[in-house]
Amino acid sequence: METLNKRKVELFTAGCAVCESVVEMVKAMACSSCEVVVYDLTNTGETELLQEKVKSYGIKVLPAIAVNGKLLSCCQNKGVSAEELRNAGLGQPMLN
């Protein structure tokens, strides 16, 4: 099972230019141990699922990033930071 050796990175966006630059940064920082999933909250086809995720993570601002089921502290009020992403393991291959 490949997902056991992956770090799950969930990005929550509103499809805006600011969100897109964060998506690009995360994808550039991600390594082979990162599974990056982007959730666009403007996608009306998945509204119920996305709202449940937003509520469970306590997301109040966008863009927001959760790694392995935990909302990064930079995303709780201050905005996304590369330092916080590195601290969460992005760009660092996982050892088996």
C-alpha positions in Angstrom: 0.0 0.0 0.0 1.7 3.1 -1.2 -0.4 5.6 0.8 1.1 4.2 4.1 4.4 5.7 3.0 2.9 9.1 2.0 2.3 12.3 3.8 -1.2 13.6 3.0 -1.2 17.3 2.2 -4.7 18.8 1.8 -5.0 22.3 0.3 -8.3 24.2 0.7 -8.7 27.0 -1.8 -11.2 29.5 -3.2 -9.7 29.3 -6.7 -8.3 32.9 -6.4 -4.8 34.1 -7.5 -3.5 34.1 -3.9 -4.7 30.5 -3.5 -3.2 29.5 -6.8 0.3 30.8 -5.8 0.1 28.7 -2.6 -0.9 25.6 -4.6 2.1 26.2 -6.9 4.4 26.6 -3.9 3.2 23.4 -2.2 3.4 21.4 -5.4 7.0 22.7 -6.0 8.0 21.8 -2.4 6.3 18.4 -2.4 8.4 15.3 -2.8 7.7 11.6 -3.7 6.5 11.1 -0.1 3.8 13.7 -0.4 0.3 13.1 -1.7 -1.1 16.5 -2.5 -4.9 16.9 -2.8 -6.4 20.3 -3.7 -10.0 21.1 -2.6 -11.5 24.1 -4.4 -14.4 25.3 -2.2 -16.0 27.0 -5.2 -16.6 23.5 -6.7 -20.3 23.1 -6.0 -20.3 19.4 -6.9 -18.6 18.5 -3.6 -20.0 21.1 -1.3 -21.2 18.8 1.5 -18.0 16.8 1.7 -15.8 20.0 1.6 -17.9 21.7 4.2 -17.5 18.7 6.5 -13.7 18.8 6.1 -13.6 22.6 6.6 -15.6 22.3 9.8 -13.6 19.3 11.1 -10.3 21.1 10.6 -11.6 24.4 12.0 -10.7 26.3 8.8 -11.6 30.0 9.0 -9.3 31.5 6.3 -8.3 30.4 2.8 -6.0 29.2 1.5 -5.4 26.6 4.2 -3.3 23.4 4.4 -3.7 20.3 6.5 -0.9 17.7 6.7 -1.7 14.2 7.9 -5.1 15.4 9.2 -3.8 18.4 11.2 -4.3 22.0 10.1 -1.0 23.8 10.0 -0.7 26.6 12.6 0.3 29.1 9.9 -3.2 28.5 8.4 -5.1 29.2 11.5 -4.7 33.0 11.4 -1.5 34.1 9.8 -1.5 32.6 6.3 0.7 29.9 4.6 4.4 30.0 5.1 7.2 27.9 3.5 8.8 27.4 6.9 5.7 25.8 8.3 5.4 23.6 5.3 9.1 22.4 5.7 8.4 21.8 9.4 5.5 19.6 8.4 7.8 17.5 6.3 7.1 18.8 2.8 10.0 18.1 0.5 11.6 15.5 2.8 11.3 11.9 1.7 9.9 9.6 4.2 12.2 6.7 5.3 10.7 3.2 5.1 
